[in-house]
Amino acid sequence: MESLSEFVNTRREKLGMSSIGLAKRSGIDISLIEDIESGKELFLPVTVRQKLAKALKCQASDIQAYERTYDTKILSDDTISDIKQRILNGEEEIHCPMCGSLLVTRIAEMYDLEDHLMLHPKAHCSKCVFQIKD
């Protein structure tokens, strides 16, 4: 089966575009286009997929069919709690429990009804579907 990088590269070439041309036409940063075509990016956010599909004159579902799929295994509450605590402790290199890539993390500061500061750890993986958003 053809890979995502092969699909995008072949489709782009059939349309007579360079990587820079595809970046301009889609509004996607050239570095991301290069990562997709080199095989570094295997799973795309919905907005990137839609922009790429429009520029490549195909359906977003056509692109999605070539993206890597992940087993959507259920992670234990302990695993999620551990990741949240590590984020709150300020750890910088936390790996995704699903694919092993580095997580993108942040701490959202919110206030409750009594104006008390509450810290909510957030994380998502740039390579797979894993996220902590609650």
N, CA, C and O atoms as CSV, one atom per row, in Angstrom:
chain,resi,resn,atom,element,x,y,z
A,1,MET,N,N,0.834,-1.188,0.000
A,1,MET,CA,C,0.000,0.000,0.000
A,1,MET,C,C,0.877,1.250,0.000
A,1,MET,O,O,1.907,1.300,0.673
A,2,GLU,N,N,0.465,2.232,-0.745
A,2,GLU,CA,C,1.171,3.498,-0.845
A,2,GLU,C,C,1.121,4.234,0.502
A,2,GLU,O,O,0.120,4.162,1.215
A,3,SER,N,N,2.200,4.936,0.843
A,3,SER,CA,C,2.239,5.682,2.100
A,3,SER,C,C,1.685,7.092,1.894
A,3,SER,O,O,1.475,7.534,0.765
A,4,LEU,N,N,1.455,7.781,3.001
A,4,LEU,CA,C,0.989,9.168,2.945
A,4,LEU,C,C,1.987,10.023,2.176
A,4,LEU,O,O,1.595,10.825,1.329
A,5,SER,N,N,3.268,9.858,2.465
A,5,SER,CA,C,4.285,10.667,1.786
A,5,SER,C,C,4.289,10.404,0.280
A,5,SER,O,O,4.409,11.335,-0.516
A,6,GLU,N,N,4.158,9.147,-0.101
A,6,GLU,CA,C,4.121,8.811,-1.534
A,6,GLU,C,C,2.877,9.383,-2.201
A,6,GLU,O,O,2.951,9.904,-3.314
A,7,PHE,N,N,1.735,9.288,-1.527
A,7,PHE,CA,C,0.485,9.808,-2.086
A,7,PHE,C,C,0.595,11.313,-2.326
A,7,PHE,O,O,0.280,11.793,-3.415
A,8,VAL,N,N,1.042,12.057,-1.311
A,8,VAL,CA,C,1.138,13.517,-1.433
A,8,VAL,C,C,2.151,13.903,-2.498
A,8,VAL,O,O,1.885,14.778,-3.321
A,9,ASN,N,N,3.306,13.258,-2.488
A,9,ASN,CA,C,4.350,13.571,-3.457
A,9,ASN,C,C,3.884,13.289,-4.882
A,9,ASN,O,O,4.067,14.125,-5.768
A,10,THR,N,N,3.287,12.129,-5.113
A,10,THR,CA,C,2.804,11.744,-6.447
A,10,THR,C,C,1.708,12.690,-6.921
A,10,THR,O,O,1.718,13.143,-8.065
A,11,ARG,N,N,0.777,12.978,-6.046
A,11,ARG,CA,C,-0.351,13.859,-6.387
A,11,ARG,C,C,0.162,15.271,-6.728
A,11,ARG,O,O,-0.279,15.884,-7.700
A,12,ARG,N,N,1.092,15.768,-5.916
A,12,ARG,CA,C,1.674,17.096,-6.147
A,12,ARG,C,C,2.378,17.150,-7.498
A,12,ARG,O,O,2.206,18.107,-8.254
A,13,GLU,N,N,3.171,16.123,-7.802
A,13,GLU,CA,C,3.894,16.090,-9.072
A,13,GLU,C,C,2.952,16.000,-10.268
A,13,GLU,O,O,3.205,16.621,-11.300
A,14,LYS,N,N,1.862,15.231,-10.141
A,14,LYS,CA,C,0.876,15.138,-11.225
A,14,LYS,C,C,0.240,16.491,-11.517
A,14,LYS,O,O,-0.134,16.777,-12.654
A,15,LEU,N,N,0.119,17.320,-10.487
A,15,LEU,CA,C,-0.451,18.661,-10.661
A,15,LEU,C,C,0.612,19.674,-11.084
A,15,LEU,O,O,0.300,20.846,-11.298
A,16,GLY,N,N,1.860,19.232,-11.205
A,16,GLY,CA,C,2.934,20.094,-11.665
A,16,GLY,C,C,3.385,21.131,-10.641
A,16,GLY,O,O,3.819,22.225,-11.001
A,17,MET,N,N,3.278,20.779,-9.371
A,17,MET,CA,C,3.666,21.717,-8.312
A,17,MET,C,C,4.960,21.276,-7.651
A,17,MET,O,O,5.274,20.088,-7.573
A,18,SER,N,N,5.691,22.259,-7.182
A,18,SER,CA,C,6.843,21.987,-6.326
A,18,SER,C,C,6.342,21.922,-4.886
A,18,SER,O,O,5.181,22.225,-4.611
A,19,SER,N,N,7.216,21.531,-3.982
A,19,SER,CA,C,6.841,21.515,-2.561
A,19,SER,C,C,6.516,22.928,-2.081
A,19,SER,O,O,5.588,23.124,-1.296
A,20,ILE,N,N,7.273,23.896,-2.550
A,20,ILE,CA,C,7.019,25.292,-2.181
A,20,ILE,C,C,5.681,25.751,-2.751
A,20,ILE,O,O,4.927,26.460,-2.084
A,21,GLY,N,N,5.390,25.349,-3.977
A,21,GLY,CA,C,4.103,25.686,-4.585
A,21,GLY,C,C,2.941,25.096,-3.814
A,21,GLY,O,O,1.913,25.750,-3.638
A,22,LEU,N,N,3.096,23.861,-3.352
A,22,LEU,CA,C,2.050,23.221,-2.561
A,22,LEU,C,C,1.875,23.947,-1.231
A,22,LEU,O,O,0.752,24.138,-0.765
A,23,ALA,N,N,2.976,24.346,-0.629
A,23,ALA,CA,C,2.902,25.090,0.634
A,23,ALA,C,C,2.144,26.398,0.447
A,23,ALA,O,O,1.284,26.746,1.257
A,24,LYS,N,N,2.464,27.115,-0.614
A,24,LYS,CA,C,1.784,28.396,-0.881
A,24,LYS,C,C,0.312,28.187,-1.201
A,24,LYS,O,O,-0.549,28.904,-0.691
A,25,ARG,N,N,0.028,27.213,-2.039
A,25,ARG,CA,C,-1.358,26.967,-2.463
A,25,ARG,C,C,-2.239,26.481,-1.312
A,25,ARG,O,O,-3.427,26.797,-1.254
A,26,SER,N,N,-1.645,25.709,-0.395
A,26,SER,CA,C,-2.424,25.155,0.710
A,26,SER,C,C,-2.427,26.045,1.950
A,26,SER,O,O,-3.293,25.907,2.814
A,27,GLY,N,N,-1.458,26.958,2.038
A,27,GLY,CA,C,-1.339,27.783,3.241
A,27,GLY,C,C,-0.712,27.010,4.397
A,27,GLY,O,O,-0.878,27.377,5.561
A,28,ILE,N,N,0.000,25.950,4.073
A,28,ILE,CA,C,0.684,25.122,5.071
A,28,ILE,C,C,2.169,25.448,5.008
A,28,ILE,O,O,2.734,25.584,3.923
A,29,ASP,N,N,2.798,25.573,6.166
A,29,ASP,CA,C,4.219,25.888,6.238
A,29,ASP,C,C,5.039,24.860,5.462
A,29,ASP,O,O,4.766,23.661,5.528
A,30,ILE,N,N,6.046,25.336,4.726
A,30,ILE,CA,C,6.882,24.453,3.907
A,30,ILE,C,C,7.542,23.356,4.736
A,30,ILE,O,O,7.729,22.243,4.245
A,31,SER,N,N,7.897,23.653,5.978
A,31,SER,CA,C,8.550,22.628,6.806
A,31,SER,C,C,7.601,21.458,7.078
A,31,SER,O,O,8.046,20.312,7.150
A,32,LEU,N,N,6.303,21.728,7.231
A,32,LEU,CA,C,5.338,20.656,7.436
A,32,LEU,C,C,5.148,19.852,6.147
A,32,LEU,O,O,5.038,18.627,6.191
A,33,ILE,N,N,5.110,20.533,5.009
A,33,ILE,CA,C,5.010,19.830,3.719
A,33,ILE,C,C,6.212,18.895,3.561
A,33,ILE,O,O,6.061,17.744,3.154
A,34,GLU,N,N,7.394,19.396,3.884
A,34,GLU,CA,C,8.602,18.578,3.776
A,34,GLU,C,C,8.544,17.385,4.733
A,34,GLU,O,O,8.957,16.282,4.374
A,35,ASP,N,N,8.034,17.602,5.950
A,35,ASP,CA,C,7.903,16.503,6.911
A,35,ASP,C,C,6.915,15.447,6.428
A,35,ASP,O,O,7.133,14.252,6.626
A,36,ILE,N,N,5.836,15.885,5.799
A,36,ILE,CA,C,4.846,14.941,5.264
A,36,ILE,C,C,5.473,14.130,4.130
A,36,ILE,O,O,5.359,12.904,4.097
A,37,GLU,N,N,6.134,14.822,3.202
A,37,GLU,CA,C,6.700,14.143,2.038
A,37,GLU,C,C,7.905,13.270,2.383
A,37,GLU,O,O,8.226,12.341,1.642
A,38,SER,N,N,8.567,13.554,3.487
A,38,SER,CA,C,9.708,12.719,3.887
A,38,SER,C,C,9.283,11.543,4.761
A,38,SER,O,O,10.095,10.674,5.077
A,39,GLY,N,N,7.996,11.517,5.153
A,39,GLY,CA,C,7.500,10.420,5.966
A,39,GLY,C,C,7.592,10.652,7.459
A,39,GLY,O,O,7.313,9.743,8.241
A,40,LYS,N,N,7.979,11.856,7.874
A,40,LYS,CA,C,8.061,12.153,9.314
A,40,LYS,C,C,6.681,12.352,9.921
A,40,LYS,O,O,6.449,11.980,11.071
A,41,GLU,N,N,5.775,12.929,9.165
A,41,GLU,CA,C,4.399,13.137,9.633
A,41,GLU,C,C,3.538,12.012,9.086
A,41,GLU,O,O,3.466,11.793,7.877
A,42,LEU,N,N,2.892,11.306,9.994
A,42,LEU,CA,C,2.103,10.142,9.596
A,42,LEU,C,C,0.623,10.296,9.901
A,42,LEU,O,O,-0.199,9.514,9.423
A,43,PHE,N,N,0.283,11.303,10.696
A,43,PHE,CA,C,-1.094,11.552,11.107
A,43,PHE,C,C,-1.299,13.055,11.086
A,43,PHE,O,O,-0.557,13.784,11.744
A,44,LEU,N,N,-2.296,13.539,10.340
A,44,LEU,CA,C,-2.477,14.976,10.152
A,44,LEU,C,C,-3.679,15.501,10.927
A,44,LEU,O,O,-4.700,14.822,11.043
A,45,PRO,N,N,-3.548,16.722,11.461
A,45,PRO,CA,C,-4.727,17.365,12.050
A,45,PRO,C,C,-5.768,17.602,10.956
A,45,PRO,O,O,-5.420,17.715,9.781
A,46,VAL,N,N,-7.019,17.677,11.333
A,46,VAL,CA,C,-8.122,17.828,10.379
A,46,VAL,C,C,-7.922,19.051,9.492
A,46,VAL,O,O,-8.115,18.968,8.279
A,47,THR,N,N,-7.538,20.185,10.077
A,47,THR,CA,C,-7.394,21.407,9.275
A,47,THR,C,C,-6.285,21.277,8.237
A,47,THR,O,O,-6.432,21.754,7.112
A,48,VAL,N,N,-5.189,20.642,8.600
A,48,VAL,CA,C,-4.087,20.437,7.646
A,48,VAL,C,C,-4.549,19.511,6.533
A,48,VAL,O,O,-4.285,19.760,5.356
A,49,ARG,N,N,-5.240,18.443,6.910
A,49,ARG,CA,C,-5.748,17.490,5.914
A,49,ARG,C,C,-6.674,18.191,4.916
A,49,ARG,O,O,-6.584,17.949,3.713
A,50,GLN,N,N,-7.557,19.054,5.410
A,50,GLN,CA,C,-8.504,19.750,4.540
A,50,GLN,C,C,-7.788,20.722,3.601
A,50,GLN,O,O,-8.111,20.787,2.415
A,51,LYS,N,N,-6.830,21.470,4.118
A,51,LYS,CA,C,-6.074,22.413,3.278
A,51,LYS,C,C,-5.277,21.668,2.215
A,51,LYS,O,O,-5.221,22.083,1.058
A,52,LEU,N,N,-4.668,20.573,2.620
A,52,LEU,CA,C,-3.878,19.775,1.695
A,52,LEU,C,C,-4.761,19.171,0.604
A,52,LEU,O,O,-4.390,19.163,-0.570
A,53,ALA,N,N,-5.917,18.670,0.994
A,53,ALA,CA,C,-6.847,18.083,0.027
A,53,ALA,C,C,-7.297,19.116,-0.999
A,53,ALA,O,O,-7.352,18.822,-2.193
A,54,LYS,N,N,-7.614,20.305,-0.546
A,54,LYS,CA,C,-8.048,21.363,-1.477
A,54,LYS,C,C,-6.939,21.691,-2.469
A,54,LYS,O,O,-7.189,21.820,-3.667
A,55,ALA,N,N,-5.708,21.824,-1.966
A,55,ALA,CA,C,-4.575,22.157,-2.837
A,55,ALA,C,C,-4.244,21.011,-3.795
A,55,ALA,O,O,-3.813,21.251,-4.923
A,56,LEU,N,N,-4.444,19.774,-3.352
A,56,LEU,CA,C,-4.132,18.613,-4.185
A,56,LEU,C,C,-5.324,18.146,-5.029
A,56,LEU,O,O,-5.236,17.155,-5.754
A,57,LYS,N,N,-6.440,18.877,-4.919
A,57,LYS,CA,C,-7.649,18.584,-5.685
A,57,LYS,C,C,-8.137,17.151,-5.468
A,57,LYS,O,O,-8.356,16.389,-6.409
A,58,CYS,N,N,-8.295,16.822,-4.193
A,58,CYS,CA,C,-8.828,15.515,-3.825
A,58,CYS,C,C,-9.672,15.686,-2.562
A,58,CYS,O,O,-9.811,16.795,-2.047
A,59,GLN,N,N,-10.215,14.616,-2.085
A,59,GLN,CA,C,-11.013,14.652,-0.865
A,59,GLN,C,C,-10.109,14.451,0.348
A,59,GLN,O,O,-9.086,13.772,0.264
A,60,ALA,N,N,-10.494,15.045,1.473
A,60,ALA,CA,C,-9.739,14.848,2.715
A,60,ALA,C,C,-9.693,13.366,3.079
A,60,ALA,O,O,-8.700,12.884,3.622
A,61,SER,N,N,-10.772,12.651,2.776
A,61,SER,CA,C,-10.815,11.213,3.068
A,61,SER,C,C,-9.787,10.432,2.244
A,61,SER,O,O,-9.302,9.389,2.681
A,62,ASP,N,N,-9.455,10.943,1.041
A,62,ASP,CA,C,-8.423,10.299,0.229
A,62,ASP,C,C,-7.075,10.354,0.946
A,62,ASP,O,O,-6.326,9.378,0.951
A,63,ILE,N,N,-6.779,11.490,1.544
A,63,ILE,CA,C,-5.529,11.652,2.287
A,63,ILE,C,C,-5.561,10.824,3.559
A,63,ILE,O,O,-4.591,10.144,3.893
A,64,GLN,N,N,-6.676,10.886,4.263
A,64,GLN,CA,C,-6.803,10.172,5.533
A,64,GLN,C,C,-6.603,8.666,5.357
A,64,GLN,O,O,-6.108,7.994,6.262
A,65,ALA,N,N,-6.981,8.146,4.210
A,65,ALA,CA,C,-6.835,6.712,3.949
A,65,ALA,C,C,-5.373,6.268,3.985
A,65,ALA,O,O,-5.089,5.093,4.216
A,66,TYR,N,N,-4.450,7.194,3.760
A,66,TYR,CA,C,-3.025,6.868,3.754
A,66,TYR,C,C,-2.333,7.187,5.073
A,66,TYR,O,O,-1.162,6.858,5.257
A,67,GLU,N,N,-3.043,7.818,5.978
A,67,GLU,CA,C,-2.447,8.146,7.262
A,67,GLU,C,C,-2.289,6.891,8.097
A,67,GLU,O,O,-3.039,5.926,7.951
A,68,ARG,N,N,-1.314,6.922,8.962
A,68,ARG,CA,C,-1.080,5.795,9.860
A,68,ARG,C,C,-2.217,5.715,10.864
A,68,ARG,O,O,-2.672,6.735,11.382
A,69,THR,N,N,-2.660,4.537,11.129
A,69,THR,CA,C,-3.703,4.362,12.131
A,69,THR,C,C,-3.083,3.819,13.411
A,69,THR,O,O,-2.049,3.152,13.382
A,70,TYR,N,N,-3.713,4.108,14.501
A,70,TYR,CA,C,-3.223,3.672,15.800
A,70,TYR,C,C,-4.292,2.867,16.501
A,70,TYR,O,O,-5.488,3.122,16.355
A,71,ASP,N,N,-3.847,1.909,17.251
A,71,ASP,CA,C,-4.753,1.152,18.090
A,71,ASP,C,C,-5.261,2.115,19.156
A,71,ASP,O,O,-4.479,2.671,19.925
A,72,THR,N,N,-6.540,2.301,19.193
A,72,THR,CA,C,-7.109,3.240,20.164
A,72,THR,C,C,-7.370,2.526,21.478
A,72,THR,O,O,-8.478,2.543,22.014
A,73,LYS,N,N,-6.315,1.900,21.977
A,73,LYS,CA,C,-6.432,1.170,23.235
A,73,LYS,C,C,-6.821,2.121,24.360
A,73,LYS,O,O,-6.473,3.302,24.347
A,74,ILE,N,N,-7.521,1.602,25.295
A,74,ILE,CA,C,-7.935,2.383,26.455
A,74,ILE,C,C,-6.780,2.397,27.450
A,74,ILE,O,O,-6.289,1.347,27.864
A,75,LEU,N,N,-6.358,3.585,27.823
A,75,LEU,CA,C,-5.277,3.719,28.787
A,75,LEU,C,C,-5.854,3.781,30.187
A,75,LEU,O,O,-6.951,4.300,30.395
A,76,SER,N,N,-5.131,3.264,31.121
A,76,SER,CA,C,-5.616,3.246,32.501
A,76,SER,C,C,-5.654,4.659,33.073
A,76,SER,O,O,-4.922,5.544,32.633
A,77,ASP,N,N,-6.512,4.848,34.051
A,77,ASP,CA,C,-6.590,6.132,34.753
A,77,ASP,C,C,-5.262,6.459,35.416
A,77,ASP,O,O,-4.887,7.628,35.513
A,78,ASP,N,N,-4.540,5.428,35.879
A,78,ASP,CA,C,-3.242,5.641,36.512
A,78,ASP,C,C,-2.238,6.218,35.525
A,78,ASP,O,O,-1.448,7.093,35.881
A,79,THR,N,N,-2.263,5.736,34.293
A,79,THR,CA,C,-1.347,6.243,33.264
A,79,THR,C,C,-1.632,7.711,32.984
A,79,THR,O,O,-0.707,8.521,32.920
A,80,ILE,N,N,-2.894,8.059,32.819
A,80,ILE,CA,C,-3.279,9.446,32.553
A,80,ILE,C,C,-2.930,10.325,33.743
A,80,ILE,O,O,-2.401,11.422,33.563
A,81,SER,N,N,-3.216,9.866,34.953
A,81,SER,CA,C,-2.905,10.637,36.163
A,81,SER,C,C,-1.410,10.875,36.287
A,81,SER,O,O,-0.981,11.960,36.681
A,82,ASP,N,N,-0.612,9.861,35.951
A,82,ASP,CA,C,0.845,9.996,36.003
A,82,ASP,C,C,1.323,11.072,35.029
A,82,ASP,O,O,2.166,11.899,35.378
A,83,ILE,N,N,0.791,11.061,33.822
A,83,ILE,CA,C,1.186,12.062,32.821
A,83,ILE,C,C,0.781,13.459,33.291
A,83,ILE,O,O,1.563,14.403,33.176
A,84,LYS,N,N,-0.426,13.593,33.814
A,84,LYS,CA,C,-0.883,14.891,34.316
A,84,LYS,C,C,0.035,15.407,35.420
A,84,LYS,O,O,0.395,16.585,35.428
A,85,GLN,N,N,0.413,14.538,36.345
A,85,GLN,CA,C,1.286,14.943,37.447
A,85,GLN,C,C,2.661,15.352,36.947
A,85,GLN,O,O,3.249,16.312,37.446
A,86,ARG,N,N,3.168,14.633,35.971
A,86,ARG,CA,C,4.473,14.970,35.391
A,86,ARG,C,C,4.433,16.325,34.694
A,86,ARG,O,O,5.409,17.074,34.742
A,87,ILE,N,N,3.318,16.645,34.049
A,87,ILE,CA,C,3.155,17.966,33.423
A,87,ILE,C,C,3.167,19.041,34.498
A,87,ILE,O,O,3.862,20.048,34.368
A,88,LEU,N,N,2.395,18.828,35.564
A,88,LEU,CA,C,2.324,19.800,36.658
A,88,LEU,C,C,3.675,19.954,37.359
A,88,LEU,O,O,3.978,21.022,37.890
A,89,ASN,N,N,4.487,18.893,37.362
A,89,ASN,CA,C,5.817,18.948,37.975
A,89,ASN,C,C,6.840,19.642,37.081
A,89,ASN,O,O,7.980,19.862,37.489
A,90,GLY,N,N,6.429,19.985,35.863
A,90,GLY,CA,C,7.314,20.727,34.966
A,90,GLY,C,C,8.229,19.878,34.105
A,90,GLY,O,O,9.165,20.405,33.504
A,91,GLU,N,N,7.983,18.571,34.030
A,91,GLU,CA,C,8.813,17.729,33.160
A,91,GLU,C,C,8.658,18.189,31.716
A,91,GLU,O,O,7.552,18.485,31.263
A,92,GLU,N,N,9.765,18.245,31.006
A,92,GLU,CA,C,9.721,18.736,29.623
A,92,GLU,C,C,9.627,17.623,28.590
A,92,GLU,O,O,9.044,17.820,27.525
A,93,GLU,N,N,10.186,16.466,28.884
A,93,GLU,CA,C,10.179,15.377,27.905
A,93,GLU,C,C,9.292,14.243,28.397
A,93,GLU,O,O,9.737,13.342,29.108
A,94,ILE,N,N,8.033,14.312,28.000
A,94,ILE,CA,C,7.076,13.259,28.345
A,94,ILE,C,C,6.674,12.585,27.045
A,94,ILE,O,O,6.277,13.248,26.087
A,95,HIS,N,N,6.778,11.277,27.019
A,95,HIS,CA,C,6.502,10.537,25.789
A,95,HIS,C,C,5.062,10.031,25.754
A,95,HIS,O,O,4.476,9.698,26.784
A,96,CYS,N,N,4.518,9.983,24.566
A,96,CYS,CA,C,3.162,9.511,24.337
A,96,CYS,C,C,3.052,8.035,24.718
A,96,CYS,O,O,3.879,7.224,24.301
A,97,PRO,N,N,2.041,7.685,25.503
A,97,PRO,CA,C,1.881,6.279,25.891
A,97,PRO,C,C,1.384,5.387,24.745
A,97,PRO,O,O,1.389,4.162,24.864
A,98,MET,N,N,0.956,6.003,23.640
A,98,MET,CA,C,0.444,5.210,22.516
A,98,MET,C,C,1.511,4.956,21.450
A,98,MET,O,O,1.631,3.841,20.943
A,99,CYS,N,N,2.293,6.003,21.108
A,99,CYS,CA,C,3.244,5.830,20.008
A,99,CYS,C,C,4.691,6.121,20.393
A,99,CYS,O,O,5.604,5.814,19.626
A,100,GLY,N,N,4.914,6.711,21.573
A,100,GLY,CA,C,6.270,6.969,22.036
A,100,GLY,C,C,6.861,8.305,21.628
A,100,GLY,O,O,7.971,8.631,22.048
A,101,SER,N,N,6.155,9.093,20.821
A,101,SER,CA,C,6.652,10.414,20.425
A,101,SER,C,C,6.545,11.377,21.599
A,101,SER,O,O,5.817,11.130,22.561
A,102,LEU,N,N,7.283,12.479,21.503
A,102,LEU,CA,C,7.200,13.484,22.554
A,102,LEU,C,C,5.831,14.150,22.537
A,102,LEU,O,O,5.284,14.451,21.476
A,103,LEU,N,N,5.287,14.375,23.727
A,103,LEU,CA,C,4.011,15.069,23.847
A,103,LEU,C,C,4.222,16.573,23.847
A,103,LEU,O,O,5.242,17.071,24.325
A,104,VAL,N,N,3.247,17.286,23.306
A,104,VAL,CA,C,3.190,18.736,23.410
A,104,VAL,C,C,2.342,19.007,24.644
A,104,VAL,O,O,1.177,18.613,24.701
A,105,THR,N,N,2.924,19.679,25.630
A,105,THR,CA,C,2.221,19.865,26.899
A,105,THR,C,C,2.095,21.339,27.259
A,105,THR,O,O,2.848,22.184,26.776
A,106,ARG,N,N,1.125,21.625,28.120
A,106,ARG,CA,C,0.956,22.967,28.666
A,106,ARG,C,C,0.099,22.865,29.916
A,106,ARG,O,O,-0.525,21.837,30.180
A,107,ILE,N,N,0.082,23.936,30.668
A,107,ILE,CA,C,-0.763,23.998,31.855
A,107,ILE,C,C,-1.727,25.160,31.669
A,107,ILE,O,O,-1.310,26.313,31.554
A,108,ALA,N,N,-3.005,24.851,31.642
A,108,ALA,CA,C,-4.037,25.883,31.510
A,108,ALA,C,C,-4.367,26.412,32.903
A,108,ALA,O,O,-4.614,25.641,33.831
A,109,GLU,N,N,-4.368,27.721,33.035
A,109,GLU,CA,C,-4.717,28.355,34.303
A,109,GLU,C,C,-6.158,28.834,34.214
A,109,GLU,O,O,-6.509,29.634,33.347
A,110,MET,N,N,-6.980,28.337,35.115
A,110,MET,CA,C,-8.395,28.703,35.134
A,110,MET,C,C,-8.775,29.071,36.561
A,110,MET,O,O,-8.077,28.727,37.515
A,111,TYR,N,N,-9.872,29.765,36.686
A,111,TYR,CA,C,-10.359,30.163,38.008
A,111,TYR,C,C,-11.733,29.556,38.240
A,111,TYR,O,O,-12.570,29.517,37.338
A,112,ASP,N,N,-11.952,29.080,39.467
A,112,ASP,CA,C,-13.257,28.529,39.796
A,112,ASP,C,C,-14.208,29.666,40.162
A,112,ASP,O,O,-13.833,30.836,40.087
A,113,LEU,N,N,-15.418,29.335,40.553
A,113,LEU,CA,C,-16.435,30.347,40.867
A,113,LEU,C,C,-16.056,31.230,42.053
A,113,LEU,O,O,-16.563,32.343,42.193
A,114,GLU,N,N,-15.168,30.732,42.900
A,114,GLU,CA,C,-14.734,31.504,44.060
A,114,GLU,C,C,-13.415,32.211,43.797
A,114,GLU,O,O,-12.760,32.682,44.727
A,115,ASP,N,N,-13.024,32.287,42.524
A,115,ASP,CA,C,-11.827,32.978,42.070
A,115,ASP,C,C,-10.525,32.343,42.565
A,115,ASP,O,O,-9.533,33.043,42.766
A,116,HIS,N,N,-10.525,31.032,42.762
A,116,HIS,CA,C,-9.322,30.295,43.114
A,116,HIS,C,C,-8.659,29.798,41.834
A,116,HIS,O,O,-9.320,29.265,40.943
A,117,LEU,N,N,-7.356,29.980,41.758
A,117,LEU,CA,C,-6.603,29.511,40.603
A,117,LEU,C,C,-6.589,27.987,40.570
A,117,LEU,O,O,-6.312,27.334,41.577
A,118,MET,N,N,-6.889,27.430,39.402
A,118,MET,CA,C,-6.856,25.977,39.216
A,118,MET,C,C,-5.961,25.690,38.015
A,118,MET,O,O,-6.094,26.319,36.966
A,119,LEU,N,N,-5.058,24.744,38.176
A,119,LEU,CA,C,-4.142,24.372,37.101
A,119,LEU,C,C,-4.606,23.075,36.460
A,119,LEU,O,O,-4.821,22.072,37.141
A,120,HIS,N,N,-4.757,23.106,35.136
A,120,HIS,CA,C,-5.220,21.933,34.395
A,120,HIS,C,C,-4.151,21.527,33.380
A,120,HIS,O,O,-3.885,22.271,32.437
A,121,PRO,N,N,-3.535,20.353,33.563
A,121,PRO,CA,C,-2.532,19.894,32.598
A,121,PRO,C,C,-3.194,19.450,31.298
A,121,PRO,O,O,-4.220,18.769,31.306
A,122,LYS,N,N,-2.593,19.846,30.194
A,122,LYS,CA,C,-3.088,19.491,28.860
A,122,LYS,C,C,-1.938,18.865,28.078
A,122,LYS,O,O,-0.776,19.214,28.287
A,123,ALA,N,N,-2.261,17.948,27.187
A,123,ALA,CA,C,-1.231,17.326,26.351
A,123,ALA,C,C,-1.852,16.781,25.078
A,123,ALA,O,O,-3.011,16.367,25.057
A,124,HIS,N,N,-1.061,16.791,24.025
A,124,HIS,CA,C,-1.462,16.090,22.801
A,124,HIS,C,C,-0.207,15.616,22.080
A,124,HIS,O,O,0.879,16.173,22.242
A,125,CYS,N,N,-0.386,14.600,21.303
A,125,CYS,CA,C,0.707,14.044,20.522
A,125,CYS,C,C,0.594,14.568,19.091
A,125,CYS,O,O,-0.492,14.603,18.512
A,126,SER,N,N,1.714,14.966,18.541
A,126,SER,CA,C,1.689,15.454,17.157
A,126,SER,C,C,1.757,14.313,16.149
A,126,SER,O,O,1.609,14.539,14.948
A,127,LYS,N,N,1.976,13.102,16.620
A,127,LYS,CA,C,2.119,11.965,15.711
A,127,LYS,C,C,0.929,11.003,15.728
A,127,LYS,O,O,0.752,10.219,14.795
A,128,CYS,N,N,0.120,11.059,16.776
A,128,CYS,CA,C,-1.029,10.146,16.838
A,128,CYS,C,C,-2.216,10.866,17.474
A,128,CYS,O,O,-2.191,12.086,17.637
A,129,VAL,N,N,-3.221,10.134,17.822
A,129,VAL,CA,C,-4.477,10.724,18.288
A,129,VAL,C,C,-4.539,10.981,19.783
A,129,VAL,O,O,-5.553,11.480,20.270
A,130,PHE,N,N,-3.487,10.657,20.529
A,130,PHE,CA,C,-3.525,10.802,21.988
A,130,PHE,C,C,-3.644,12.270,22.395
A,130,PHE,O,O,-2.980,13.147,21.844
A,131,GLN,N,N,-4.524,12.506,23.388
A,131,GLN,CA,C,-4.646,13.848,23.959
A,131,GLN,C,C,-5.230,13.786,25.354
A,131,GLN,O,O,-5.992,12.879,25.690
A,132,ILE,N,N,-4.859,14.764,26.156
A,132,ILE,CA,C,-5.454,14.970,27.484
A,132,ILE,C,C,-5.995,16.384,27.434
A,132,ILE,O,O,-5.233,17.343,27.312
A,133,LYS,N,N,-7.296,16.515,27.528
A,133,LYS,CA,C,-7.880,17.850,27.400
A,133,LYS,C,C,-8.803,18.228,28.535
A,133,LYS,O,O,-9.299,19.354,28.560
A,134,ASP,N,N,-9.054,17.334,29.477
A,134,ASP,CA,C,-9.976,17.682,30.559
A,134,ASP,C,C,-9.296,18.385,31.700
A,134,ASP,O,O,-9.947,18.739,32.683
